Amino acid sequence: MNTTFGEKLRRFGVQTYFEYTQSGHWKTFVAKYHKHGCRACGEPGFVQLHHVSYDRLGREKPSDVIALCPNCHEKVHRILRKCYPNLSLDQQVKHSMHVLGLTQRTKANKKRRHKKKTRSATSRR
């Protein structure tokens, strides 16, 4: 039997996801990730944890979340809403790694192109 997202929240003792993010459990879990920076763009500093699965809500493992800066976190949700509009949030997040893979490749390609241009400019001198 599949447990709904709402049932998982109630089992944890809260009614909304916002209440869950204010819990001591979640704040302790998040605190472990602030030193690592954003996994999508590499920006150091403040990160938000993005669930890639809600299967273990309330007893998350590190593989259930990914640390993202606020900009990348919003970008991922924007892409998920656009690409999967008919899915609920708990179903959308299962596509997060795919979306992040595209985001990471795009940023990596930009960096590669920049390095290539820099090398070309240097070699002309």
MDAnalysis code that builds the backbone (N, CA, C; Angstrom):
import MDAnalysis as mda
import numpy as np

u = mda.Universe.empty(375, n_residues=125, atom_resindex=np.repeat(np.arange(125), 3), trajectory=True)
u.add_TopologyAttr("name", ["N", "CA", "C"] * 125)
u.add_TopologyAttr("resid", np.arange(1, 126))
u.add_TopologyAttr("resname", ["MET", "ASN", "THR", "THR", "PHE", "GLY", "GLU", "LYS", "LEU", "ARG", "ARG", "PHE", "GLY", "VAL", "GLN", "THR", "TYR", "PHE", "GLU", "TYR", "THR", "GLN", "SER", "GLY", "HIS", "TRP", "LYS", "THR", "PHE", "VAL", "ALA", "LYS", "TYR", "HIS", "LYS", "HIS", "GLY", "CYS", "ARG", "ALA", "CYS", "GLY", "GLU", "PRO", "GLY", "PHE", "VAL", "GLN", "LEU", "HIS", "HIS", "VAL", "SER", "TYR", "ASP", "ARG", "LEU", "GLY", "ARG", "GLU", "LYS", "PRO", "SER", "ASP", "VAL", "ILE", "ALA", "LEU", "CYS", "PRO", "ASN", "CYS", "HIS", "GLU", "LYS", "VAL", "HIS", "ARG", "ILE", "LEU", "ARG", "LYS", "CYS", "TYR", "PRO", "ASN", "LEU", "SER", "LEU", "ASP", "GLN", "GLN", "VAL", "LYS", "HIS", "SER", "MET", "HIS", "VAL", "LEU", "GLY", "LEU", "THR", "GLN", "ARG", "THR", "LYS", "ALA", "ASN", "LYS", "LYS", "ARG", "ARG", "HIS", "LYS", "LYS", "LYS", "THR", "ARG", "SER", "ALA", "THR", "SER", "ARG", "ARG"])
u.atoms.positions = np.array([
    [0.833, -1.184, 0.000],
    [0.000, 0.000, 0.000],
    [0.881, 1.252, 0.000],
    [0.623, 2.186, -0.925],
    [1.377, 3.426, -0.996],
    [0.850, 4.411, 0.037],
    [1.764, 5.000, 0.776],
    [1.407, 6.012, 1.763],
    [1.449, 7.368, 1.086],
    [0.416, 8.171, 1.262],
    [0.409, 9.490, 0.638],
    [1.357, 10.423, 1.380],
    [1.713, 11.512, 0.701],
    [2.587, 12.510, 1.285],
    [1.985, 13.060, 2.568],
    [0.684, 13.372, 2.531],
    [-0.006, 13.889, 3.723],
    [0.036, 12.912, 4.884],
    [-0.118, 11.624, 4.587],
    [-0.057, 10.605, 5.638],
    [1.338, 10.536, 6.247],
    [2.351, 10.695, 5.416],
    [3.730, 10.688, 5.928],
    [3.957, 11.869, 6.863],
    [3.443, 13.038, 6.482],
    [3.571, 14.218, 7.344],
    [2.856, 14.006, 8.671],
    [1.619, 13.507, 8.607],
    [0.846, 13.286, 9.841],
    [1.528, 12.248, 10.736],
    [2.117, 11.239, 10.131],
    [2.827, 10.219, 10.901],
    [3.990, 10.850, 11.669],
    [4.585, 11.896, 11.077],
    [5.684, 12.611, 11.729],
    [5.156, 13.597, 12.774],
    [3.849, 13.846, 12.775],
    [3.252, 14.722, 13.779],
    [3.026, 16.150, 13.320],
    [3.048, 16.386, 12.003],
    [2.795, 17.725, 11.470],
    [1.731, 17.637, 10.379],
    [1.162, 18.786, 10.049],
    [0.113, 18.829, 9.028],
    [0.619, 19.296, 7.668],
    [1.650, 20.153, 7.679],
    [2.146, 20.724, 6.423],
    [3.643, 20.500, 6.272],
    [4.101, 20.621, 5.037],
    [5.536, 20.481, 4.772],
    [6.301, 21.622, 5.443],
    [5.715, 22.820, 5.458],
    [6.355, 23.947, 6.142],
    [6.598, 23.613, 7.613],
    [5.597, 23.048, 8.291],
    [5.778, 22.643, 9.696],
    [6.922, 21.638, 9.810],
    [7.000, 20.728, 8.858],
    [8.068, 19.724, 8.878],
    [9.438, 20.392, 8.790],
    [9.545, 21.412, 7.896],
    [10.837, 22.088, 7.733],
    [11.218, 22.928, 8.946],
    [10.280, 23.141, 9.861],
    [10.565, 23.886, 11.087],
    [10.881, 22.955, 12.263],
    [10.804, 21.657, 12.036],
    [11.024, 20.677, 13.118],
    [12.502, 20.582, 13.482],
    [12.760, 20.198, 14.707],
    [14.136, 19.993, 15.165],
    [14.855, 18.946, 14.337],
    [14.151, 17.884, 13.982],
    [14.742, 16.829, 13.141],
    [15.287, 17.421, 11.847],
    [14.454, 18.205, 11.150],
    [14.859, 18.731, 9.845],
    [15.984, 19.753, 9.993],
    [15.896, 20.629, 11.000],
    [16.930, 21.643, 11.196],
    [18.280, 21.004, 11.511],
    [18.282, 19.937, 12.296],
    [19.520, 19.214, 12.594],
    [20.076, 18.558, 11.327],
    [19.196, 17.967, 10.544],
    [19.592, 17.306, 9.296],
    [20.202, 18.318, 8.322],
    [19.563, 19.482, 8.176],
    [20.030, 20.520, 7.255],
    [21.384, 21.073, 7.684],
    [21.591, 21.228, 8.973],
    [22.824, 21.834, 9.489],
    [24.078, 21.089, 9.022],
    [23.965, 19.817, 8.746],
    [25.114, 19.018, 8.306],
    [25.581, 19.387, 6.896],
    [24.751, 20.066, 6.125],
    [25.032, 20.287, 4.711],
    [25.532, 21.675, 4.366],
    [25.468, 22.620, 5.277],
    [25.810, 23.995, 4.934],
    [27.266, 24.178, 4.535],
    [28.138, 23.329, 4.979],
    [29.560, 23.511, 4.656],
    [29.919, 23.006, 3.263],
    [29.018, 22.300, 2.603],
    [29.354, 21.685, 1.322],
    [29.052, 22.547, 0.106],
    [28.174, 23.511, 0.210],
    [27.825, 24.343, -0.936],
    [26.848, 23.654, -1.877],
    [26.507, 24.355, -2.944],
    [25.507, 23.880, -3.902],
    [26.086, 22.792, -4.800],
    [25.376, 21.677, -4.901],
    [25.830, 20.564, -5.736],
    [25.610, 20.821, -7.228],
    [24.765, 21.790, -7.565],
    [24.496, 22.061, -8.983],
    [25.479, 23.075, -9.564],
    [25.710, 24.184, -8.844],
    [26.558, 25.245, -9.410],
    [27.880, 25.411, -8.664],
    [28.023, 24.763, -7.497],
    [29.261, 24.858, -6.743],
    [29.368, 26.084, -5.849],
    [28.341, 26.917, -5.837],
    [28.349, 28.133, -5.017],
    [28.482, 27.761, -3.538],
    [29.489, 28.321, -2.845],
    [29.626, 28.025, -1.416],
    [28.590, 28.817, -0.616],
    [28.397, 28.432, 0.617],
    [27.514, 29.194, 1.487],
    [26.184, 28.524, 1.730],
    [25.181, 29.352, 1.975],
    [23.859, 28.878, 2.359],
    [23.272, 27.944, 1.311],
    [22.757, 26.810, 1.778],
    [22.083, 25.867, 0.892],
    [20.732, 25.483, 1.479],
    [19.872, 25.034, 0.607],
    [18.598, 24.441, 0.994],
    [18.675, 22.984, 0.575],
    [18.027, 22.117, 1.328],
    [18.023, 20.713, 0.938],
    [16.795, 20.439, 0.090],
    [17.039, 19.869, -1.064],
    [15.971, 19.497, -1.985],
    [15.789, 17.986, -1.910],
    [14.571, 17.558, -1.624],
    [14.289, 16.126, -1.599],
    [14.310, 15.565, -3.015],
    [14.987, 14.458, -3.202],
    [14.888, 13.718, -4.463],
    [13.965, 12.518, -4.257],
    [13.582, 12.306, -3.008],
    [12.613, 11.269, -2.656],
    [11.991, 11.610, -1.311],
    [10.697, 11.399, -1.216],
    [10.001, 11.571, 0.061],
    [9.705, 10.218, 0.699],
    [10.261, 9.162, 0.154],
    [9.958, 7.820, 0.642],
    [10.264, 7.649, 2.126],
    [11.336, 8.292, 2.620],
    [11.724, 8.144, 4.029],
    [11.538, 9.449, 4.798],
    [10.504, 10.204, 4.459],
    [10.240, 11.475, 5.118],
    [10.223, 11.284, 6.640],
    [11.040, 12.074, 7.322],
    [11.143, 11.962, 8.772],
    [12.292, 11.077, 9.221],
    [12.831, 10.316, 8.295],
    [14.001, 9.469, 8.582],
    [14.913, 9.419, 7.348],
    [15.091, 10.600, 6.747],
    [15.869, 10.728, 5.526],
    [17.291, 10.210, 5.668],
    [17.788, 9.718, 4.568],
    [19.202, 9.377, 4.432],
    [19.818, 10.448, 3.543],
    [21.146, 10.609, 3.585],
    [21.776, 11.620, 2.724],
    [21.425, 11.466, 1.239],
    [21.181, 10.256, 0.785],
    [20.850, 10.047, -0.633],
    [19.437, 10.514, -0.981],
    [18.629, 10.877, 0.009],
    [17.261, 11.344, -0.234],
    [17.185, 12.839, -0.535],
    [18.292, 13.541, -0.342],
    [18.304, 14.991, -0.522],
    [19.549, 15.417, -1.282],
    [19.494, 16.633, -1.795],
    [20.677, 17.222, -2.424],
    [20.738, 18.682, -1.994],
    [21.941, 19.144, -1.670],
    [22.139, 20.523, -1.218],
    [22.183, 21.449, -2.430],
    [21.309, 22.465, -2.434],
    [21.243, 23.424, -3.534],
    [21.177, 24.840, -2.984],
    [21.825, 25.776, -3.696],
    [21.660, 27.180, -3.331],
    [20.221, 27.566, -3.661],
    [19.706, 28.637, -3.072],
    [18.324, 29.024, -3.334],
    [17.997, 29.207, -4.819],
    [18.926, 29.754, -5.605],
    [18.667, 29.951, -7.036],
    [18.502, 28.627, -7.772],
    [19.405, 27.690, -7.545],
    [19.315, 26.385, -8.212],
    [18.098, 25.607, -7.722],
    [17.771, 25.741, -6.434],
    [16.616, 25.045, -5.878],
    [15.336, 25.524, -6.571],
    [15.201, 26.834, -6.715],
    [14.030, 27.387, -7.396],
    [14.006, 26.949, -8.860],
    [15.166, 26.951, -9.492],
    [15.258, 26.547, -10.905],
    [14.800, 25.098, -11.082],
    [15.225, 24.213, -10.193],
    [14.822, 22.805, -10.275],
    [13.302, 22.690, -10.150],
    [12.708, 23.380, -9.180],
    [11.257, 23.304, -9.011],
    [10.514, 23.906, -10.211],
    [11.061, 24.971, -10.776],
    [10.445, 25.580, -11.954],
    [10.443, 24.581, -13.125],
    [11.558, 23.918, -13.326],
    [11.665, 22.928, -14.409],
    [10.739, 21.746, -14.145],
    [10.695, 21.277, -12.901],
    [9.812, 20.152, -12.565],
    [8.347, 20.508, -12.813],
    [7.947, 21.716, -12.404],
    [6.553, 22.134, -12.632],
    [6.242, 22.231, -14.123],
    [7.220, 22.701, -14.897],
    [7.005, 22.870, -16.340],
    [6.980, 21.517, -17.061],
    [7.898, 20.644, -16.723],
    [8.022, 19.355, -17.432],
    [7.025, 18.304, -16.958],
    [6.609, 18.394, -15.708],
    [5.725, 17.372, -15.131],
    [4.518, 18.025, -14.446],
    [3.742, 18.829, -15.172],
    [2.658, 19.588, -14.531],
    [1.526, 18.724, -13.978],
    [1.382, 17.531, -14.493],
    [0.273, 16.676, -14.053],
    [0.637, 15.769, -12.880],
    [1.882, 15.861, -12.408],
    [2.309, 15.032, -11.283],
    [2.257, 15.832, -9.987],
    [1.972, 15.154, -8.897],
    [2.023, 15.805, -7.587],
    [3.484, 16.060, -7.226],
    [3.707, 16.928, -6.254],
    [5.075, 17.271, -5.848],
    [5.872, 16.034, -5.476],
    [5.280, 15.115, -4.704],
    [6.034, 13.933, -4.288],
    [6.379, 13.031, -5.474],
    [5.637, 13.136, -6.582],
    [5.982, 12.397, -7.792],
    [6.986, 13.187, -8.642],
    [6.850, 14.512, -8.654],
    [7.778, 15.354, -9.423],
    [9.213, 15.197, -8.942],
    [9.410, 15.171, -7.618],
    [10.782, 15.160, -7.092],
    [11.555, 13.918, -7.521],
    [10.855, 12.864, -7.889],
    [11.548, 11.651, -8.342],
    [12.294, 11.892, -9.653],
    [11.971, 12.982, -10.341],
    [12.651, 13.345, -11.588],
    [13.766, 14.367, -11.346],
    [14.017, 14.714, -10.098],
    [14.982, 15.760, -9.759],
    [16.389, 15.467, -10.250],
    [16.851, 14.264, -10.092],
    [18.226, 13.971, -10.485],
    [18.398, 14.133, -11.991],
    [17.384, 13.763, -12.750],
    [17.439, 13.967, -14.193],
    [17.544, 15.463, -14.499],
    [16.694, 16.245, -13.840],
    [16.714, 17.692, -14.040],
    [18.062, 18.261, -13.613],
    [18.577, 17.820, -12.488],
    [19.877, 18.312, -12.018],
    [20.999, 17.876, -12.946],
    [20.886, 16.709, -13.516],
    [21.892, 16.259, -14.483],
    [21.944, 17.186, -15.672],
    [20.790, 17.597, -16.162],
    [20.737, 18.540, -17.277],
    [21.316, 19.874, -16.864],
    [20.983, 20.324, -15.662],
    [21.492, 21.600, -15.164],
    [23.003, 21.547, -15.033],
    [23.508, 20.441, -14.475],
    [24.945, 20.322, -14.286],
    [25.676, 20.247, -15.626],
    [25.150, 19.503, -16.597],
    [25.799, 19.423, -17.899],
    [25.828, 20.789, -18.565],
    [24.753, 21.520, -18.459],
    [24.699, 22.846, -19.066],
    [25.774, 23.743, -18.473],
    [25.884, 23.753, -17.155],
    [26.890, 24.587, -16.507],
    [28.300, 24.096, -16.853],
    [28.488, 22.784, -16.920],
    [29.794, 22.227, -17.265],
    [30.156, 22.608, -18.695],
    [29.193, 22.551, -19.600],
    [29.457, 22.924, -20.992],
    [29.850, 24.391, -21.099],
    [29.180, 25.262, -20.344],
    [29.529, 26.675, -20.348],
    [30.966, 26.869, -19.873],
    [31.343, 26.163, -18.808],
    [32.708, 26.275, -18.277],
    [33.712, 25.786, -19.309],
    [33.402, 24.649, -19.971],
    [34.293, 24.090, -20.987],
    [34.477, 25.077, -22.136],
    [33.366, 25.671, -22.615],
    [33.446, 26.640, -23.709],
    [34.270, 27.849, -23.300],
    [34.110, 28.301, -22.054],
    [34.870, 29.456, -21.565],
    [36.361, 29.135, -21.548],
    [36.718, 27.949, -21.065],
    [38.124, 27.549, -21.020],
    [38.694, 27.466, -22.430],
    [37.912, 26.922, -23.358],
    [38.352, 26.784, -24.742],
    [38.611, 28.163, -25.348],
    [37.704, 29.121, -25.126],
    [37.874, 30.478, -25.635],
    [39.114, 31.121, -25.037],
    [39.306, 30.911, -23.731],
    [40.465, 31.490, -23.038],
    [41.753, 30.934, -23.625],
    [41.793, 29.619, -23.856],
    [42.996, 29.002, -24.445],
    [43.237, 29.530, -25.854],
    [42.173, 29.690, -26.642],
    [42.314, 30.198, -28.010],
    [42.859, 31.612, -28.002],
    [42.361, 32.435, -27.117],
    [42.812, 33.813, -27.031],
    [44.272, 33.878, -26.598],
    [44.666, 33.006, -25.676],
    [46.048, 32.963, -25.183],
    [46.992, 32.497, -26.281],
    [46.569, 31.508, -27.071],
    [47.453, 30.954, -28.095],
    [47.668, 31.933, -29.258],
    [46.767, 32.882, -29.450],
    [46.914, 33.865, -30.523],
    [47.948, 34.930, -30.194],
    [48.273, 35.074, -28.944],
    [49.212, 36.138, -28.533],
    [50.607, 35.850, -28.909],
])
